[in-house]
Amino acid sequence: MTAGGPEAVVPRAVPTALRARAVAAGAAALTVAAGLGVRAVADGPVAKYAGDALYTVLICALATVIAPRARPAVRAGAALAFSWAVELLQLTGVPAELSRHSAVARLVLGSSFNAPDLFWYAAGAGCAWAVAALATCSGSAPRTAASR
């Protein structure tokens, strides 16, 4: 086949996925640092709701590590669905019980339901989607006359 055939696309796709995973892993680390930073300089509702939004941003970054080729909207939607599921699970009391026995469970699952959290998870997912969509658009190769 010619140089522009399917063989040329596959070798370049692997480094792109690896690069996306590496960037997402870095974004996840920065998100954790941002969450810790917010907690260090703020308290009350500001820290709580920033933490909620950053929780979903972190989940979105981890979704990118797992599925780097998924569309940004799919990754953000999955992160939002996961965040909402965890929040709604808190209505059962199971996370509260697990949180009494494990600091990790407390960080991942929380302990009590708070309806405003649902909004802040959506805000975090929207921000994560916007950043990923912009990065995807700016990372696109320019179209040439031959590719049209």
Secondary structure in CASP SS format (residue, H / E / C, confidence):
PFRMAT SS
TARGET T0000
AUTHOR 0000-0000-0000
METHOD secondary structure of the structure
MODEL  1
M C 1.00
T C 1.00
A C 1.00
G C 1.00
G C 1.00
P H 1.00
E H 1.00
A H 1.00
V H 1.00
V H 1.00
P H 1.00
R H 1.00
A H 1.00
V H 1.00
P H 1.00
T H 1.00
A H 1.00
L H 1.00
R H 1.00
A H 1.00
R H 1.00
A H 1.00
V H 1.00
A H 1.00
A H 1.00
G H 1.00
A H 1.00
A H 1.00
A H 1.00
L H 1.00
T H 1.00
V H 1.00
A H 1.00
A H 1.00
G H 1.00
L H 1.00
G H 1.00
V H 1.00
R H 1.00
A H 1.00
V H 1.00
A C 1.00
D C 1.00
G H 1.00
P H 1.00
V H 1.00
A H 1.00
K H 1.00
Y H 1.00
A H 1.00
G H 1.00
D H 1.00
A H 1.00
L H 1.00
Y H 1.00
T H 1.00
V H 1.00
L H 1.00
I H 1.00
C H 1.00
A H 1.00
L H 1.00
A H 1.00
T H 1.00
V H 1.00
I H 1.00
A C 1.00
P C 1.00
R C 1.00
A C 1.00
R C 1.00
P H 1.00
A H 1.00
V H 1.00
R H 1.00
A H 1.00
G H 1.00
A H 1.00
A H 1.00
L H 1.00
A H 1.00
F H 1.00
S H 1.00
W H 1.00
A H 1.00
V H 1.00
E H 1.00
L H 1.00
L H 1.00
Q H 1.00
L H 1.00
T H 1.00
G C 1.00
V H 1.00
P H 1.00
A H 1.00
E H 1.00
L H 1.00
S H 1.00
R H 1.00
H H 1.00
S C 1.00
A H 1.00
V H 1.00
A H 1.00
R H 1.00
L H 1.00
V H 1.00
L H 1.00
G C 1.00
S C 1.00
S C 1.00
F C 1.00
N C 1.00
A C 1.00
P H 1.00
D H 1.00
L H 1.00
F H 1.00
W H 1.00
Y H 1.00
A H 1.00
A H 1.00
G H 1.00
A H 1.00
G H 1.00
C H 1.00
A H 1.00
W H 1.00
A H 1.00
V H 1.00
A H 1.00
A H 1.00
L H 1.00
A H 1.00
T H 1.00
C H 1.00
S H 1.00
G C 1.00
S C 1.00
A C 1.00
P C 1.00
R C 1.00
T C 1.00
A H 1.00
A H 1.00
S H 1.00
R C 1.00
END
